[in-house]
Amino acid sequence: MKLKTIWFFTMLLCSVMSIGQNTIKGTVSDSKKEPLIGVNVIVKGTKIGTVSDGNGNYSINVSNKQAEIEFSYLGFTTKLVKVGENTTINVVLESSDNKLDEIVVVGFAAIKKSDLTSSIATVKGKELKTMTVGNASESLQGKAAGIQVVNSGGPGSVPKVFIRGISTINLSTDPLYVVDGIPMGTNINFLNTNEIESMEILKDASASAIYGSRASNGVILITTKRGKSGAIKFNLDTSYGVQLMKNPYNMANAEEYATIFNTAAVQSGFPAEFGDPASYRGKSTDWWNAGIKERAAVSNVSFGLQGGTDTHTFAVSLNFYKQDSFYEKGGWEKFTSRISSDYKFTKKVSAGFSLNPRYESWGNPGNWADFDRIDPITPIYKPADQLTGTENEYSIYARSPTYVWNPIAAVKRFNSKNKQYSLASNGYIQLSPVKGLIIRSQGSYEINSTISDNFNPDFIIDVAHESLLINNISRSTNLTRSWSLQNTATYSNTFAQKHNVSLMVGNTAEEYNGANLSGTRSKLPNNSDELRELNAGTLNPQTSGTSYTNSIVSYLSRLTYNFDNKYYLTATYRRDGSSKFLANNKWASFPSASFAWKASNESFMSKYSDVLSDLKFRVGWGKVGNQNLPASVYLSKLGQNYYTFGDLVVNTTYPSAVPNKDIKWETVEDLNAGIDFGFFQNKLTGTVEFYTKTTENMLFQKSYPNYSGYPNDARIWSNVGSMKAQGLEFSLSYKNKVGDFNYGANLNFTKSNVKMTKLSVDNEQLFGNGERTLTVENDEPGYFYGYKADGLFQNNVELNAHTNNSGDLLQPYAKAGDVRFVDVNGDGVLNADDRTKIGSPWAKYTVGLNLNCSYKRFDFIANIYSSIGNDIVNQNKDELYNALSRTNKISGLSDLAWHGEGTSNSVPRLSQTDNNQNFSKFSSYYVEDGSFARLKNIQLGYTIENKLGFDKIRCSVSGQNLLTITKYSGVEPEVGGDVLGFGFGGWNYPVQKTVLFGLNLTF
C-alpha cells in the first residue's frame, strides 16, 4: 500500500511538472538570414541552456510564460526575448561591430582583444582574399600600421615584408610565419588566401618574445579555417583576369636611334656612324611587341567544404593558382590542399590533425629588359643571304652590334623549370583533467623536395660574341625536412571574482635537415627534347652536394593577470639553445613584460561612456633574438675553383670561410607604449603607439684582412655593433550604418627612422653594393653614397669658374653640357674623398587607407597604399641617356639632352667618350624621389541569396594596381633588395595592373 501511494504521488508530481514546462523552438540567424551555429541560448536567471545546432536551430524548456530567453554570440549584440504565449521564437542577431570582443591569437594562446597588453595587429581572412595573389602577404600591404610590404610582379616572386622597419643589416629581415602554431619559415607561397581565417602580426617584443630567437623581425601568426559543427557547407571561389604589361618606356625607333648616335659621334669629334637617318624610316624592329605579350592570364580556383557534429568537425580545401608569363614560355602554377579534422572524444579529451600537400612549378626567362635595350635597327632573324642551311633552330637569329643578346632567341632557348613537392602535417592532443587546466601537445613534420632542371642548347648567332658551341644540361635536387614538438600546460582561474590569472609553461624542440645534390654534363648528341637527360651528356661530368642539420630547444612560460578587467599584466620568459653556437654562447634568454590599464572600466569614467566607450593605456618591454645565420659558422670552410698552371686546368680548394668560435646571439630590445581608444559605442576606434628598439651584437659577415694570408674573398661572421630604430604608429577606424547602407574606413600611418649607434671599430665604414652604399655610426644603414651633382655646365664661363683656391680646374675634362660635381670637403681636389650621403632608401612614412561600403546586395571596397620620403637609384639612366653604350635610348633624347645653353640642366650632352664621367661616377644624378601612392585594389560585388539552388551567389569585378602616382621616372617605385643594397631600381619586374572577374558559390 505504501509503495502504491508513493508511486501515485510521484506520477502526480511529474505530471504537474510537465504541465508547467513549455518547450520553445526556433532558429537563430544573422541579418543576412545565414544560420548562426553555436549561439548560447539561456533561460535568464537559471542554469537551463543550450546552443544552436549546425542549421541554427535550438530547443529549450522554460518553466512559465513570464520567462525570458537570452541569446548571445561572439561578435553579435545579445538579445533578450520574453516567452509569453510563443512556442516558436525565431531570432535575428545584429552584428555588434565590437572588435574588442574578438579573439586574438598571441602565440601558444588566444585571448580577447580587449585583454591585450602588447602591440598586435589583426587582419581577417575575408580582407586578404579580396585580392587575387599568389602569396598572401602581398595582401597585407596598407592593411595595418607598422607593416611595410614591397611587392614584385614576377611569377612566383616573394614579397618583402618589414615589421617596424629593419633590425639587422646582414641577415634576413623577413618575419617568422607561424601557421596553426607551427613555425613555417619566411615564405608562405604554399598557403592559399582562401584557407586563412586571420593573421595576427606581433609587432613588439612583449608580444613576440615567446618565440625567442626566431622573433627579431616580428612574427605573423596565421590561423587557418577549421571545420564547424552542422550540415556540410560547400564553397567554390573562382577568379580569372588578365595582367597588363605595358612598356615602361617609349623607346627610340630606328631613325631616331641613328640620329642620336650620329649626334653623339659628331659631338665627340668622330664622323657620323650612320648615313641619312631618314633612310631608316619605317624600318624599325618592334622588339617589344614581337616578344612580350600585352596580356597574361591569372586565375585562381578554390573549393572547400566544412562540416561535422558536436564531437567531430572537418574541413577540406583545394586550390589551383596560375600566373602566366609575358613570354611565350614560363609562368607559375601551384596546387595546394589542406585537410583538417578535429575530434572531441569527451569533455576532457580532444585531438586533431591537418595535412597540407602541395605542388608548385615555376620558371621565367627574365630578360624582358633586353626587348628595350637592343637596338631597333637589327632584324629579329638573319637575312636570307647570311643563312647557309646548316644552322639549327637556335642559330637563325640576327646579332645586334649593341652586344645585347637577341631577346627573341634567348626566350626560344629558355629551358629551365623548377618543381617542388611538399607535404606538411600537424597534429595535437589536448587534455583538460580538471577545471581550468589545459595540457596540450602538438607536433609537426614537413618534407620538401625541389628539382631544378636546366638545358642550354648549342647555337651560333655570332661565333665571337653570341654563341654556345657545346650544349649542356644540369639538374639539382634539394631535400629539406623539419619537425617540431610543443608541449604546454596552461592553468586559468578567477579568484574572489576579480582576480583573473593564467599561467602557461612549456617546451619546444625543432630540427631542420637539408641535403642538396647537383650534376652537370655537356655535349649531348643533339638538342631534342628526348635527350635532355644527364646521362645523355658525354663531356665534363661534374657533381656537388652538401647537407646540414640545425636544431633549437626552448623552454617557455607566460603569466597573465588582470584585476577586475581594469589592470592587466603579462610576463613571458623563453630560453633558447641553438646548435649554431658553441657551448659558451649556445643558450640565451628572452624575457618580456607588459602592462595595461583599462581606464574606461573605472567607475569614474562611466559618466563619459556614451562618448568615450573604450580607453586603454599600454606599455611593454621585451627582448628577442636572431640566430638566422648559416650553420657551423664556428668551423673553417673550403671553397672550390679552377686555376691554370701552365697548360693544365686544375680543380683546387681554398679557405673560403674563417671560423669564429666566439660568435653569439644577435638580440633586439624593444620598448613600446600605446593608447587604444573608442568613441560612440566603438563606431570610431583607434590606436596610437610609440616604439624604440635596439639591436645589440649585430651579426655581419666581414671580409678577412688581406694581411692574414687568406684569399680576398674569405669571410668571417662577426658581432659588429648595434642599431636603434624608433617609430610612431597611428590607426583610426570608423564603421556606421544608415538604413541598408553600411560604410567604413580605416586609416593607418607609420613614421619610422633607424640609425647605427655602434660599430665594432671606431670610425668603421661598412660598404655595400660596390661602395655605392655606406653604413657608419650615428646615421641610417645602407644610405646612398656617392658624388654630389650640381646640375650641368651651361657654358665655358661656368666651366672656368669651377676651380680650387689655386685657380686649377676641378673638372679639366668637362665641357658645356657635362655634369658639375661638388668638391664636398673643399680640399681643391675632386676625388673619392668627396663622396657623401646622397639619398636614403628608407621611407619616412607609410600610409594605408581602406574603404568599404555596402547597400543591400551591392558591396564595394578600395585599398590605397603610399610610401613617402624614400629615394630610389634609377640605374636605367645609364643605358637610356648615355650614348657611350650602344643600347637603345629613350625616345626624344635628342631634345631632352643638353644641346645648348639653357636647354637642359638634368640630362648631360650626347657623347661617345664621357671623359667627364657623367655616368660612370655614381652620383646624385641617379637618385630620385621614390615616394608613391598606389590604388592597390578596388572591387565591386553583387550578392544573391537562396537562388538557383545556392545559399549564396556573389559576382565581382576588381582591379589591382590600376593607378600609381609617383615622380620616379624608372620602371617601378616598389624596389627591394638586401639592407646594404636596398632601393636600387633598374629593370626590376614591375607590379602589374590586373583586371579580374570573380564568382563565389556557397551551397
BATILUM-661106 format. One line per 10 residues: their letters; for each residue x, y negated, z of C-alpha. Coordinates in steps of 0.1 Angstrom, whole numbers, plus 5000, padded with zeros to 4 digits. Each point is the difference from the previous one (the first is absolute). Last residue first. Example, Ala and Ser with C-alpha at 12.3 -4.5 7.8 and 13.67 -1.06 7.14 Angstrom:
// BATILUM-661106
SA	5137,5011,5071  4986,5034,5007
***
This chain:
// BATILUM-661106
FTLNLGFLVT	5257,4743,4489  5023,4970,4998  5011,4987,4966  5026,4973,4993  5007,4985,4966  5028,4975,4992  5010,4979,4970  5035,4985,5000  5019,4970,4986  5037,4999,5008
KQVPYNWGGF	5026,4972,4998  5033,5016,5006  5028,4994,5025  5031,4994,4978  5029,5025,4997  5032,4981,5009  5018,4985,4970  5016,4975,5023  4993,4988,5034  5025,5001,5028
GFGLVDGGVE	4981,4994,5033  5016,5025,5023  5036,5011,4995  5013,5000,5036  4967,5012,5014  4994,5026,4973  4979,4991,4970  4966,4984,4994  4985,4975,4975  4963,4991,4998
PEVGSYKTIT	5003,4969,4979  5000,5020,4967  5015,4993,4966  5018,4968,5006  4989,4964,4998  4991,4996,5037  4977,4971,5004  4972,5023,5012  4962,5007,4998  4991,5036,4993
LLNQGSVSCR	4965,5010,4987  4986,5034,4990  5020,5020,5026  4973,5026,5002  4966,4997,4984  4968,5018,5010  4968,5015,4987  4978,5020,5022  4972,5026,5000  4986,5016,5031
IKDFGLKNEI	4976,5029,5002  4987,5011,5033  4980,5029,5014  4999,5016,4966  4971,5019,4984  4995,4975,4973  4993,4972,5026  5004,5000,5037  5020,4968,5002  5013,4977,4972
TYGLQINKLR	5031,4979,5006  5015,4972,4978  5036,4989,5003  5022,4970,4991  5037,5001,5006  5029,4975,5001  5035,5011,5010  5034,4985,5004  4993,4965,4989  5036,4989,5003
AFSGDEVYYS	5017,4970,5016  5037,4994,4993  5032,4986,5015  5032,5010,4983  5015,4965,4996  5030,5005,4976  5037,5008,5003  5019,5007,4968  5014,4964,4997  5008,5003,5037
SFKSFNQNND	5033,5016,4989  5016,5033,4990  5027,4989,4977  4998,5021,4968  4971,4979,4986  5013,4964,4998  5036,5014,5001  5014,4967,4986  5017,5019,4972  4966,5014,4990
TQSLRPVSNS	5013,5011,4965  4971,5007,4978  4982,4968,5008  4964,4986,5002  4998,4971,5024  4990,5006,5036  4963,5003,5011  4991,4979,5030  5007,4963,4994  4986,4999,4965
TGEGHWALDS	4996,4976,4970  5014,4970,5019  5032,4998,4980  5000,5024,4971  4993,5037,4992  4995,5014,5035  4981,5033,4997  4962,5000,5000  4997,4989,4964  5022,5026,4985
LGSIKNTRSL	4987,5025,5026  4965,4998,4986  4995,5038,5001  5020,5017,5026  5032,5016,4988  5009,5034,4985  5032,5016,5012  5034,4991,4986  5014,4986,5032  5019,4967,4997
ANYLEDKNQN	4968,4984,4990  4989,4998,5037  4963,4990,5004  4981,5033,5002  5029,5022,5009  5014,4980,5029  4966,4987,5010  4989,5035,5007  5017,5000,5033  4972,4979,5016
VIDNGISSYI	5012,5000,5036  4969,4996,5021  4993,4975,5029  4976,5004,5029  4978,4973,5015  4965,5014,4995  4986,5035,4993  4962,5001,4993  4973,5026,4999  4964,4998,4989
NAIFDFRKYS	4974,5027,5005  4964,4997,4986  4970,5021,5008  4964,5003,4987  4970,5021,5008  4966,5003,4983  4971,5022,5011  4984,4975,5024  5025,4971,5001  5035,5007,5010
CNLNLGVTYK	5031,4979,5008  5037,5003,5004  5031,4978,5001  5036,5009,5009  5026,4973,5002  5036,5009,5007  5029,4976,5006  5038,5005,5003  5023,4973,5012  5038,4994,5001
AWPSGIKTRD	5006,5026,4973  5035,5014,5000  5022,4999,4969  5018,4969,5011  5019,4975,4978  5033,4983,4990  5021,5006,5031  5036,4991,4990  5027,5007,4976  5026,4972,4999
DANLVGDGNV	5028,5022,5013  4997,5020,4968  5015,4972,4980  4994,4963,4990  5030,4981,5013  4999,4965,5015  4997,5012,5036  4964,4987,5003  4986,5031,5016  4971,5002,4977
DVFRVDGAKA	5017,4990,4968  4967,5001,4981  4996,5017,4966  4988,4980,4969  4985,5024,4974  5008,4993,4963  4981,4978,4976  5029,4976,4995  5032,5020,5001  5018,5018,5028
YPQLLDGSNN	5035,5015,4997  5016,4976,5025  4974,5005,5027  5013,4982,5031  5018,4975,4979  5030,4985,5017  4996,4964,5012  5021,5005,5032  4969,4998,5022  4983,5028,4980
THANLEVNNQ	4982,4995,4968  4965,5002,4984  5001,4965,4986  5015,5011,4967  4972,5024,4994  4973,4975,5009  5014,4975,4976  5004,5027,4974  4962,5005,4998  4970,5019,5016
FLGDAKYGYF	5019,5023,5023  4974,5025,5012  4983,5004,5034  5017,5002,5033  5008,5037,5004  5011,5013,5034  5023,5030,4997  4992,5033,5016  4985,5018,5030  4964,5011,5001
YGPEDNEVTL	4990,5009,5036  5004,5036,5011  4995,4996,5037  4987,4967,5014  5025,4977,5017  5016,4998,5034  5027,5025,4993  5008,5008,4964  4983,5020,4972  5008,4992,4964
TREGNGFLQE	4983,5007,4967  5015,4998,4965  5032,5017,5010  4994,5029,4976  4965,5007,5014  5010,4996,5037  5026,4983,5021  5005,5003,5037  5021,4971,5014  5016,5002,5034
NDVSLKTMKV	5006,4967,5018  5007,5018,5032  5000,5038,4996  4973,5025,5007  4972,4976,4989  4977,4980,5023  4968,4980,4998  4989,5008,4965  4968,4981,4991  4964,5007,4994
NSKTFNLNAG	4969,4979,4993  4963,5006,5000  4966,4983,4995  4970,5022,4994  4964,4991,4991  4968,5020,4999  4966,4989,4987  4970,5024,5001  4967,4991,4986  4964,5014,5003
YNFDGVKNKY	4966,5000,4984  4967,5018,5003  4969,4988,4981  4968,5019,5006  4988,4975,5025  5030,4979,5010  5028,5021,5014  5033,4990,5014  5036,5010,5003  5031,4979,5006
SLSFELGQAK	5036,5010,5004  5032,4981,5010  5035,5011,5001  5032,4982,5012  5035,5012,5003  5032,4982,5011  5035,5014,4995  5034,5005,5014  5029,5022,4989  5034,5005,5016
MSGVNSWIRA	5030,5019,4987  5029,5018,5017  5034,5014,4992  5020,5025,4980  4994,5035,5013  5021,5019,4975  4996,5026,4972  5033,5004,4981  5005,4998,4962  5027,5011,4976
DNPYGSYNPY	4996,4982,4966  5035,4985,4999  5017,5033,5008  5014,5006,5035  5035,4989,5008  4990,4979,5030  5014,4969,4983  4970,4999,4978  4976,4994,5029  4969,5023,5001
SKQFLMNETT	4969,4985,4984  4971,4997,5024  4968,5020,5004  4979,4981,5025  4980,5010,5031  4990,4971,5022  5011,5003,5036  4972,4977,5011  4968,4988,4983  4980,4972,5016
KTYFEVTGTL	4963,4995,4997  4979,4969,5006  4962,4999,4997  4972,4975,5001  4964,5010,4996  4967,4983,4993  4969,5021,4995  4965,4994,4987  4963,5006,5001  4970,4982,4988
KNQFFGFDIG	4968,5020,5000  5012,5012,5033  4967,4993,5019  5004,4963,4991  5038,4998,5005  5028,5025,5003  5036,4997,5012  5032,5020,5002  5032,4982,5012  5035,5014,4995
ANLDEVTEWK	5035,5003,5014  5026,5024,4987  5036,5008,5011  5020,5025,4981  5034,5017,5005  5013,5019,4969  5027,5027,5004  5026,5014,4976  5012,5032,5016  5037,5009,5003
IDKNPVASPY	5031,5007,4979  5030,5008,5022  5011,5030,4980  5004,4979,4969  5012,5022,4971  5014,4985,4967  4981,5008,4969  5013,5006,4965  5033,5018,5006  5011,5015,4966
TTNVVLDGFT	4993,5031,4979  5013,5007,4965  4988,5015,4967  5029,4996,4977  5001,4987,4964  5034,5011,4986  5020,4983,4972  5021,4979,5025  4981,5002,5033  4965,4986,4994
YYNQGLKSLY	4977,4999,5030  4965,5014,5005  4979,4994,5031  4987,5016,5032  4995,4984,5034  5010,5014,5033  4984,4992,5033  5014,4995,5035  4975,5006,5029  4983,4976,5024
VSAPLNQNGV	4976,4990,4973  4986,5035,5003  4965,4994,4988  4993,4969,4980  4985,4969,5017  4965,4995,5012  5008,4999,5037  4981,4969,5008  4986,4992,5034  4971,4984,5020
KGWGVRFKLD	5000,4978,5031  4970,4983,5016  4982,4970,5012  4964,4989,5000  4978,4971,5008  4962,4997,4995  4973,4974,5007  4964,5009,4994  4969,4979,4992  4967,5013,4987
SLVDSYKSMF	4965,4987,4997  5008,4963,5002  4968,4983,4988  4971,5018,5018  5025,5013,5025  5009,4966,5014  4980,5003,5032  5015,5035,5005  5036,4987,5001  5000,4995,5039
SENSAKWAFS	4991,5037,5003  5031,5011,4982  4995,5023,4971  5009,4973,4975  5035,4998,5016  5009,5035,4989  5036,4998,5013  5026,5022,4982  5033,5015,5009  5026,5019,4980
ASPFSAWKNN	5030,5022,5009  5025,5019,4979  5029,5024,5005  5023,5016,4973  5028,5021,5014  5030,5014,4980  5017,5033,4998  5028,5012,4977  5024,4972,5007  5028,5019,5020
ALFKSSGDRR	4989,5033,4986  5005,4992,4964  4973,4983,4978  4979,5012,4971  4986,5029,5019  4977,4976,5018  4987,5000,5036  4971,4977,5008  4986,4987,5033  4966,4984,5000
YTATLYYKND	4984,4978,5026  4966,4982,4998  4982,4975,5021  4966,4985,4995  4983,4976,5025  4966,4984,4998  4981,4975,5021  4964,4993,4993  4982,5033,4993  4994,5004,5038
FNYTLRSLYS	5037,5007,5005  5018,5016,4971  5027,5025,4999  5020,5018,4973  5030,5021,5006  5019,5016,4971  5027,5027,4999  5025,5014,4976  5028,5026,4997  5016,5003,4966
VISNTYSTGS	5021,5025,4979  5014,4991,4966  5014,5020,4972  5022,4999,4970  5009,5026,4975  5019,4996,4967  5008,5018,4968  5021,4993,4970  5004,5011,4964  5020,4996,4968
TQPNLTGANL	5003,5018,4967  5018,4994,4968  5001,5020,4967  5020,4980,4974  4990,5018,4968  4976,5027,4987  4966,4987,5011  4971,5024,4994  5001,5012,5036  4990,4966,5012
ERLEDSNNPL	4967,5001,4981  4988,4977,4972  5001,5027,4974  4963,5002,4992  4996,4963,4997  5024,4998,4971  5031,4978,5002  5025,5025,4986  5025,5026,5010  5005,4984,5034
KSRTGSLNAG	5032,4982,5004  5000,4989,5036  4994,5014,5035  4989,4985,5033  4991,5014,5034  4984,4987,5032  4993,5015,5034  4984,4983,5029  4993,5011,5036  4981,4983,5027
NYEEATNGVM	4990,5006,5036  4981,4978,5024  4993,5008,5036  4976,4985,5025  4994,5006,5037  4974,4981,5022  4994,4997,5037  4972,4989,5022  4985,4980,5027  4968,4979,5000
LSVNHKQAFT	4985,4981,5030  4966,4983,4999  4986,4977,5027  4968,4980,5003  4996,4983,5034  4966,4984,5002  4974,5027,5009  5019,5009,5032  5024,5021,4979  4995,5007,4963
NSYTATNQLS	5019,5029,4984  5023,5010,4972  5025,5027,4998  5020,5007,4969  5023,5029,4992  5020,5000,4969  5019,5025,4979  5013,4992,4965  5018,5023,4976  5015,4990,4967
WSRTLNTSRS	5012,5018,4968  5018,4989,4970  5011,5016,4967  5017,4984,4970  5009,5017,4967  5017,4980,4973  5006,5014,4966  5021,4985,4972  5000,5009,4963  5023,4987,4973
INNILLSEHA	5002,5003,4962  5026,4987,4975  5002,4992,4963  5035,4994,4984  5007,4971,4978  4980,4974,5019  4998,4968,4980  4996,4962,5001  5032,4981,4999  5027,5017,4980
VDIIFDPNFN	4981,5027,4982  4971,4977,4992  4966,5016,4999  5014,5034,5007  4979,5024,5021  5004,5029,5024  4970,5006,5023  5001,4991,5037  4979,5023,5021  4990,4993,5036
DSITSNIEYS	4981,5022,5025  4993,4991,5036  4984,5025,5024  4987,4990,5034  4990,5025,5026  4983,4987,5032  4992,5020,5031  4981,4988,5031  4993,5015,5033  4979,4985,5028
GQSRIILGKV	4993,5006,5037  4976,4986,5026  4996,5010,5036  4974,4982,5021  4991,5000,5037  4972,4978,5010  4991,4993,5037  4971,4977,5009  4977,5028,5013  5019,5033,5003
PSLQIYGNSA	5013,5026,4976  4997,4977,4969  5021,5019,4975  5010,4989,4964  5015,5021,4973  5016,4984,4969  5009,5007,4964  5018,4982,4972  5011,5013,4966  5017,4982,4971
LSYQKNKSNF	5006,5017,4967  5020,4985,4972  5009,5005,4963  5019,4973,4983  5007,4996,4963  5024,4975,4984  5003,4996,4962  5026,4987,4976  5000,5004,4962  5004,4966,4985
RKVAAIPNWV	5015,5002,4965  4970,4984,4983  4999,4973,5027  5037,4992,4993  4993,4999,4962  4973,4974,5004  5023,4981,5024  5029,4998,4974  5030,4995,5023  5008,4964,5008
YTPSRAYISY	5035,4996,4986  4987,4966,4985  5011,5012,4966  4970,5022,5000  5002,5036,4987  4972,5015,4978  4982,5032,5007  5003,5033,4979  5022,5017,5026  4974,5015,5024
ENETGTLQDA	4982,5021,4974  5032,5016,4988  5021,4984,4973  5012,5021,4971  4979,4982,4974  5027,4975,4993  4982,4969,5012  5015,4965,4995  4983,4994,4966  4966,5007,5017
PKYIPTIPDI	5004,4971,5024  5006,5011,5036  4969,4999,5021  4987,4973,5025  5012,4971,4980  5026,4976,5014  4990,4963,4996  4980,4997,5032  5030,5004,5023  4997,5024,5030
RDFDAWNGPN	4993,4985,5034  4962,5000,4998  4995,5037,4993  5030,5006,5021  4981,4988,5031  4977,5031,4997  5029,5023,5007  4984,5020,5029  4995,5033,4981  4975,5013,5026
GWSEYRPNLS	4997,5032,5019  4976,5014,5025  4984,5031,5013  4982,5007,5033  4984,5030,5015  4983,5002,5034  4989,5024,5028  4988,4983,5032  4987,5025,5026  4983,4990,5032
FGASVKKTFK	4994,5018,5033  4977,5000,5030  4996,5010,5036  4976,4995,5029  4998,5015,5036  4982,4985,5030  4965,4995,4989  5003,5033,4982  5012,5012,4966  4999,4966,4984
YDSSIRSTFK	5016,5005,4966  5014,4976,4975  5008,5006,4963  5019,4980,4975  5009,5004,4964  5018,4973,4980  5008,5001,4964  5023,4981,4977  5006,5000,4963  5024,4975,4986
EWGGKEYFSD	5008,4982,4967  5026,4976,4989  5010,4988,4966  5024,5008,4972  4999,4999,4962  4985,4979,4973  5010,4970,5021  4977,4979,5022  4998,5030,5024  4968,5015,5013
QKYFNLSVAF	4989,5000,5036  4982,5031,5012  4984,5008,5033  4982,5033,5007  4985,5005,5035  4983,5029,5019  4985,4997,5034  4987,5025,5025  4986,4994,5034  4989,5023,5029
THTDTGGQLG	4981,5000,5032  4994,5029,5024  4984,5000,5035  4972,4974,4996  4996,5011,4964  5017,4992,4968  5003,4976,4971  5023,4980,4977  5006,5002,4963  5024,4982,4977
FSVNSVAARE	5006,4994,4963  5025,4973,4988  5007,4989,4965  5025,4972,4992  5009,4987,4966  5025,4976,4985  5002,4995,4962  5027,4979,4983  4993,4970,4979  5023,4978,4979
KIGANWWDTS	5021,5030,4990  5037,4992,4996  5021,5014,4972  4990,4983,4967  4982,4971,5016  5031,4991,5019  5025,5006,4972  4983,4976,4976  5027,5001,4974  5001,4966,4982
KGRYSAPDGF	5000,4997,4963  4974,4973,4995  5025,4972,4999  5035,5015,4998  5010,4979,4970  4991,4969,5020  5031,5006,5021  5021,4990,4970  5032,5019,5003  5008,5015,5034
EAPFGSQVAA	5032,4997,5021  5005,4963,4997  5037,4991,5001  5017,4997,5034  5008,4968,5020  4979,5009,5030  4971,4977,4990  5000,5016,4966  4998,5035,5014  4972,4991,5025
TNFITAYEEA	4980,4983,4972  5003,5030,4977  4991,5023,5029  4968,4981,5008  4990,4997,4963  5005,5037,4993  4978,5009,5030  4974,4975,4988  4997,5016,4966  5000,5035,5015
NAMNYPNKML	4973,4993,5026  5008,4986,5034  4984,5015,5031  4968,4989,5018  5007,5015,5034  4980,5020,5025  4988,5024,4973  4966,5011,5011  4993,5034,5015  4964,5003,5010
QVGYSTDLNF	4991,5029,5022  4968,5018,4990  4972,5015,5020  4983,5030,5015  4986,5005,5034  4984,5030,5016  4986,5009,5035  4979,5031,5004  4987,5007,5035  4982,5030,5014
KIAGSKGRKT	4983,5002,5034  4995,5033,5018  4973,4999,5025  5010,4990,5035  5031,4998,5021  5028,4979,4987  5032,5011,4983  5032,4980,5001  5012,4969,4981  5036,4991,5003
TILIVGNSAR	5015,4979,5027  5031,4981,4990  5024,4984,5026  5024,4975,4985  5031,4994,5021  5024,4971,5002  5035,4996,4986  5017,5010,5032  4976,5028,5006  5017,5033,4993
SGYIASASAD	5024,4998,5030  4972,4997,5025  4966,5010,4988  4983,4990,5033  5019,4968,4995  4974,4991,4972  4974,4980,5020  5023,4982,5025  5024,4996,4971  4977,4978,4980
KLIEMSEIEN	4983,5006,4966  4982,5034,5003  4980,5000,4968  4968,5021,5004  4986,5015,4968  4965,5014,4997  4979,5028,4987  5023,5009,4971  4992,5028,4976  4987,4977,4973
TNLFNINTGM	5034,4983,4999  5016,5032,4989  5033,5008,5017  5030,5016,4984  5014,4966,4990  5003,4994,5037  5037,4991,5002  5020,4991,5032  5001,5033,5019  4970,5022,5010
PIGDVVYLPD	4999,4998,5038  4971,5022,5011  4971,4986,5021  4974,5001,4974  5024,4984,4975  5028,4980,5015  5018,4977,4976  5033,4985,5012  5006,4965,4986  5024,4992,4972
TSLNITSIGR	5031,4978,5006  5024,5028,4991  5035,4994,5013  5026,4973,4992  4986,4967,5013  4977,5009,5029  4970,4985,5017  4982,4986,4970  4967,4982,4997  4971,5004,5024
IFVKPVSGPG	4990,5033,4985  5015,5003,4966  4987,5023,4973  5017,5005,4966  4976,5017,4976  5009,5034,4985  5001,5004,4962  4983,5030,4985  4991,4982,4967  5017,4966,5001
GSNVVQIGAA	4981,4970,5012  5021,4991,5030  4986,4987,5032  5015,4980,5029  4978,5003,5031  5004,4977,5030  4981,5008,5032  5001,4975,5028  4963,4990,4997  4977,5026,4985
KGQLSESANG	4983,5008,4967  5022,4979,4977  5017,5030,4985  4988,5032,5017  4986,5014,4967  5036,5007,4988  5004,5022,5031  4975,5024,4985  5024,5011,4972  4986,5009,4966
VTMTKLEKGK	4976,4971,4999  4963,4995,4991  4989,4972,5024  4968,4999,5020  5014,5031,5017  5020,4981,5026  4971,4980,5015  4979,5032,5004  5030,5016,5017  4999,4975,5028
VTAISSTLDS	5030,4977,5007  5009,4996,5036  5027,4977,5014  5018,5008,5033  5019,4975,5022  4998,5014,5036  4977,4998,5030  4970,5017,4984  4970,5007,5021  4975,4982,4978
KKIAAFGVVV	5012,5021,4970  4987,5030,5019  5026,5028,5005  5016,5029,4980  5030,5020,5011  5033,5016,4989  5008,4968,4981  4976,4970,5002  4969,5010,4981  4973,4974,5003
IEDLKNDSSE	4964,5007,5009  4977,4971,4991  4980,4984,5027  5018,4966,4997  4991,5000,4963  4964,4990,5009  4982,4998,4967  4970,5014,5020  4986,5019,4971  4963,5003,5003
LVVNITTNEG	4984,5032,5011  4968,5012,4983  4978,5022,5022  4973,5025,4992  4978,5008,5030  4975,5029,4997  4978,5010,5030  4989,4964,5007  4973,4991,5025  5024,4978,5020
VKVLKTTFGL	5037,5010,4996  5017,4967,5006  5031,4994,4977  5034,4987,5010  5026,4993,4972  5038,4999,5003  5016,4979,4973  5022,5020,4977  5038,5006,4998  5000,5030,5022
YSFEIEAQKN	4964,5013,5005  4973,4995,5026  4963,5008,5000  4982,4995,5034  4966,5016,5005  4976,4983,5024  4974,5019,5021  4966,4985,5007  4983,5028,4981  5011,5026,5025
SVNISYNGNG	5026,5027,5006  5020,4999,4968  5013,5029,4980  5025,4994,4971  5003,5009,4963  5024,4985,4976  5005,4998,4962  5029,4980,4983  5005,5027,4974  5031,5014,5016
DSVTGIKTGK	4984,5000,5034  4992,4971,5023  5013,5003,5036  4982,5010,5032  4991,4985,5034  4983,5005,5033  5022,4987,5028  4974,4974,5010  4996,4962,5003  4994,4996,4963
VIVNVGILPE	4992,5031,4981  5031,5005,4979  5007,5004,4963  5037,4997,4991  5004,4999,4962  5021,5029,4987  4991,4997,4963  4984,4969,4986  4978,5005,4970  5004,4975,4971
KKSDSVTGKI	4970,4978,4996  5022,4970,4990  4992,4983,5033  5013,5030,5019  4981,5032,5009  4986,5018,5030  4972,5025,4994  4972,5011,5022  4986,5023,5027  4985,4994,5034
TNQGISMVSC	4989,5029,5021  4977,4990,5029  5002,5017,5034  4973,4994,5026  4978,5029,4987  5031,5022,5002  5006,4990,5036  4964,5007,5010  5001,5034,4983  5033,5008,5017
LLMTFFWITK	4985,4992,5034  4969,5022,4993  5022,5028,4989  5021,4998,5032  4968,4997,5021  4986,5032,4985  5032,5019,5003  5004,4991,5037  4964,5011,5007  5005,5032,4981
LKM	5032,5008,5020  4982,4992,5033  4972,5024,4991
***
